Amino acid sequence: MANRYPKIVFTEEVMREGMQIESASIPTEDKVELLNALSETGLQNIVVGSFVSPKYTPQMKRIEDVLINFKPKPGVTYLAMIPNERGMERARAFSPPLTLSRGKGLPRTSCHQCDVFTRRNYNRSQMKEMAGWAKTIATAKEKGATEAGIGTNATFGSNFLGDFSVDVTMKFLTKQHELWDAAGIKVTSVSVGDPMGWVHPSKVEEIFTQVKRMWPEVTEFRAHLHNARGMAITSAYAAIKLLDDKDTLRMEGTLGGVGGCPYCGCGQATGMMPTEDFMHMLEGMGIETGVNLDKLIECCWLLERILGRQAWGHVSRAGPRPMRKERLFDANAPFVETLEQAKHFMYGPKLYAGGINPWTEPITSPYLERLEKGQPMFELDGNWPWQEAFFPKVQDVRDAVAASGATEKAAAA
């Protein structure tokens, strides 16, 4: 039976989430080069930065310069974080190419489950966030909205307050759902967020399971997952496996997995789900991405040059799994030991030329011979290798047992 996966809408966040924790001295021309390169990868949604105060986020001070100098690619949706009306005023000057609303543009209520984090990050309390819910719903009602979204951020836990149970999250969501119900507006979207790296696949699975059971009309799920403790991509996998083809899953990640929030206590270690690793996983699941993984990896190497350090992803180091014959590694390659040599998957054997080669004769294998002849490695309904002389048979075991028994009897005598 064919897999019935949800529609996945992915948004690339390296120009915002990635850059906001890096040096403010990164030249504008480097950011423009990276944004232009990302535009050529097949990614459909790219966040270009944030229209925020440069006082606290100096990395975004020259976002206008980036937008003036980059080359928008037709078919790519360019987005930005716009936290307030002042930011919206600045962003409107660049629309197009900027799209000023995301997704279905539904009215939404949300809050941070961690009151400490929102006070540190936004200088406002959780209580103030929730105080705005009534006005948001009333405005939506006045404008004739028929659908809405609910959600929480810091959904899974807090570096300052500890773990948040699934029951707590569902309580926050239920309270919001009741308010929209009272206004006669159907909730069709649910979002979860994780700025501090507390996400776990078991919690994602349980939350989304409960949402689908309680509110079957919810068909859009959003997950913004940081990767401080390495659980982002496994949590994304859990969401994909749980949802089905009637659902839409909106995910976000960053090239190289870089990023972080200065307010959460983990700095650059917070990271995000690496885009190239996520795309590689989707391809392995048979999900079409429309993304050129080779170009994405080259973007990752460009990012590392710009940052002056290695990023957090994996596929950019070892390469994608070589699924096609022409991408397979040479069985007689010498030792490959360094990260630079490992890039031979992209640049060829010149990167490991002259390496240690301890084999006195070329490596041969009947499997390599079959590969060269275009034959399958394993014949599931045929003889190879199951009926070959080298493949152990039941009679071989019987003979070995009999021989062992005879040896024991001889020793006892």
N, C-alpha and C positions, 0 to 999 in steps of 0.2 A: 504494500500500500504506500502511495506517495506521501511524503511528509507534508503536513499542512501547517506551515510556519506563518507567523504574522507578517504583514507588510512592515518592513524596517525602514525608517527614515533616520538617516544619520547626519549629524551636524559636526563639522570640524571646528574645534575651539582653540587651536594652538596660538592664533594671533591675539586672543584675549586671555584665556586661562593659562596658556603657556607663558606668554610674555609678561603677564602682570607680576610674576614672582622673579623675573630675571632682571638684569641690570638695565637701568633707565638710559644707559649710554649706548645701547645698540643703535647703530646708524639707521636712519629712515630708509636709505637705499637698500640695506640688507632686508628689512621687513618687506619692502616692495618686491624685491627679488623672490623672497619666500612665498609671498601671497600670489605672485604671478605663476610661480612653479606649481603651487597647490591647485591653481585654477585649471591646470592642464592634466590633472590626474584622473579626472572623471568624478571627483567629489561634487555632489550637487548642492550642498549647503555649507557655506564657510562664514564663520564669524570673523569680522575684520578687526575687532577691538571693542573698546568701551568708551562711551562719552561720559566720563566721570571727571571729578575734580583732580587736576594734576598735583594738588597739594599732598594727597594721600596715595595716589597711584600715578607717580611721575612717568611710569612706563607708557602710559596712554596719552601723554602730553601732546604728541605730534600725530595723533590719529588722522587729523585733517590732511596733513602732508602725505600720509600713506595713501589716502583715498584720492588725492589729487594726482598722484604719480603712478598708481598701479593701472593695469590694463584689464578691465572687466571682460570676462568671457561669456558670450551669449549662452544661456541655458543654465548658468550657475546662479544660485540665489545667495546674495551677500547680505549678511545680517550684522547687527551690533547690539551690545548691551546698552540699554538706554534706561537708567534708573529713575529719572525724574524729568520734569518739564523743561528744565534748562538743557539737559542732555538731548531731549527731543528737538528743541530749537536748533541745536548744532547739527543734529543728524539730518533734519529735513533738507538742508542745503546739499546733501549728497544722495538724495532719493529722486530718481535712480542715480547710481546702480543699487543703492541700499534698499532693501525691503524692510519696512519699519515694524511689521508684525510677523510673528512666527506661527507656523502651523495653521490651524483652522481659525485662529484669532478669537477663540472663545473667551468670554469673561471668566475670570478665575478668582477663587479665594485660596489662600494658602497661609501657612505660618511656619516658623522654625520651632521644632520641638525643643530645641536648646535655647532657653532664654539668654544664657550667658553669651553664646556665640552671636546672636543677633544684636546684643548690646555692644559687643566688641566690634562687630563688622559694620553695622549700620547706625550705631548710636541711637537705637530705638529698642523698645522691649517687645517681647512676644505679645504682651497684653495690648500694646499699641497696634501691632500688626492685626490682631483679631478685632480690634475696635473699628477697623476699616471695612470689615466684612459686610455689615448692614448697608453701608453706602454703596459698596460695589454691587451688591445684589439689587438694590433699589435702582441704581443707574442702568443696570442690565435690563431690568424689567421695563423701565421707561423707554429704552431703545428697542424694545420688542424682541429681546433675545429669547430663544427657545431651548438652547443648550448651554451648558457651563462646565467648568472644570474645577476640581478640588485637589488639594495636595498638601504635603508637608515637606520641609527641608530639615536637614540634620535628622533624618528619619530613623536611622538605625542606632545612633548612639552619639555620645559627646565626649571629647577629651577632657571636658571640665565637669560634667555631671554623671558620666558613666553610661551604661547600657540602657536603651529604650526597648521595651518589649513590643512585640507585634500587637498585643492588645491595646497598648497605649496609642500606637499609630492608628489603629482602626477606630479608636474613640475620637481622635482628632478628625478623622475623615468622616465619621458618622455625624458628628456635630455640624460639620459644614454641609453635609448632604441634607440634613434636616432643614437647614436654613433655606437652601435652594428649593427644596420641596415646598416649603411654606409660600414661596413666591411663584410656584407653578412652573418652575424652570427645570428641565431634565438635566441631570448630571451624566455626561457621556465620556468624561476624561478624568484620569487620576494620575498624579505625578508624585514621585518620590525623589529626594535629593540627599546627597551624602558629602558635604564639604570636608569632613574630617576623617574619612577613610574607615568608617565602621561597618560598611555594607558586608553582608554575608549572603551567599546564594540561598541558604535555607530560609532566611527572612524574606527575601524577594519572592521566593516561591509561595510562602505562606500568605504574605500580604496580597499578592495578585490573585491567589486562589480564593481568599475570602472576598475580595472585591468582586470577582466574577460570580461567586455564589450569591452574594447579597444584592448586587446591582448588575444584572445581566445586560442592561442597556449601556454599560460602560464598555466601549470598544477601543478607546485610545489610552495607551499607557505611556508614561514618560519616566525616564530614569537618567538622572545626572549623577554619575558615580565616580568618585575619586578612588585612588588606588594605593593609598598609603600602606595598606597591609596585604596587598596582592590579591584582593578578592573581586575586583571590578569585572574582569572578563568572565570569570566563572559565574558571577551573578547575572551578567548579560546572557550567558548561555542558559541559565535556569529560566530566565524570563522568556527567551525564545522558545524553549521546549514546552513551557506551560501554555503559552498563548497559541491561538490558531489563526487560520486564514481569514477570519472575520474581524480580527483585531489589527490595530496599528501600534507598533512599538517605536517610540521616538527615543533615540540614544544619542549621547554626545561623548566625544573623546578628543584626545590631542595627539598630534604627530609626535612620535617618540615617547608618548606618555608623560611629557613634561607638564609642569603646572603646579599650582598650589595656591594657598591662601595665607597671607601673613597673619591672619587673625585666628587661625585654628591651632597653632602651636607646633605644626610639623614642617612648615616652610616648603622648600622644594621637594622634600621627601613625600609630600602629599600626593603629587602626581595625578594622572588620570588614566583611564583605559587607553593604551596605545592604539591609535587608529590603524596602523599597519597590521598589528596583531589581530585586531577585531575583524578587519577585512579578510585576513588569511583564514580565520576561524570560519567566517561565513562561507567562503569559497569551499572549505572542507566539508561544510554541511550541505553543499549543493545549492546555496542561495546566491543568486546573481547579484553582483554589487555594481557593475558598470565602472569599477575603479581599476586603473592600470597599476598593479602592485609594484612593478619595477620602478615606475615613475614616483610612486609614493615613497619607496625606499630611498631613491635619490634625493627626494625632498628631506627625508630624515637626515641624510648625511650633510645636506646643505644646512639644516638646522644646527647640527653638531658643530659645523665650522663656525657658524654665527655665534653660538653660545660658548665655544671654546671648551666643550666637554662632551662626554658621551651621554646620550639620552637613555631612557629607561626601557625602551621596547626590545623585543627579541628577534623578530623576523628580519629587522634591518642588520642584524649581526650574522645570523646563520643562513639567511635567505629563506624564501618560501620552500616548502617541501618540493623537491624536483619531480613533479608528476609526469612530465613529458620526457621522452627518450633523450632529446637534445639537451635537457637540463640536468641529466644525471651526472654525478661526479665520476671522474676517471678512477677506475679501480686500481690503477698503477701510479696514482699521484703520490708524491712524497709526503712526509709528515706536514700537516697544516696545524700550526701552533698559535699564531697571533691573530688578533682581531682583524688586522689589515690583510693578512693572508686569507682569512675566511671570506673576504669579499670576492674571491675567485668565482663565486656563483654568479656574479655580475660581470666581472672584468676578465675572467679567463685564467688559464694556468700560469701566465706570466707572473702572477702575484706570489706563487709558491715555487717558482723556478729556482733550482739550486738547493732545495730543502733536503733534509735527511731522508735517504731511501735505503732501508735495511734489507730489502728483498733481493735475494741473489738471482731469482728468476721472476719473470712476469707473473702477476696474479691471473690465474685462469679459473673458470667455473663453468659447469654445464649450464648454469642459469644465464651467464653472460652470453654463451653461444646461442641459447634460445632467444635472448633479447635481440641479438644481431640478426637472427633469422625472422624476427617479427612474430615469434611464437609466444604464447602466454606463459608467465612464470609458473602458474599452477593451473592444472586442468581439473576443475572441480567435478566435472562429469566424465573425466577421461582417466588415462593411466599415469600421467606424469604429475608428481614423482611417486605417487602412491604404490604403483606396481613395479617400480624399478628395483633392481637387485639390492641396491644400497638401503632401501627403505625397510625398517624392521617389520617382520611378520610375526603372527601369533606363534608359528612353529619355532621361530628363533627363540622365543621366550621359553617354550616347552623344553627345547633342547638345552637351554642354559640352566633351567631348573633341574633337569635330569642330570646334567653334568655336575652341577653343584652338589646334588645329593650323593652321587657316586663318590665324589671327592671326600665328602664328610664320612661316608662309610669306610672308605679306605683308611682314612686318618684314625678312625675309632678302632679299627682292627690292628 
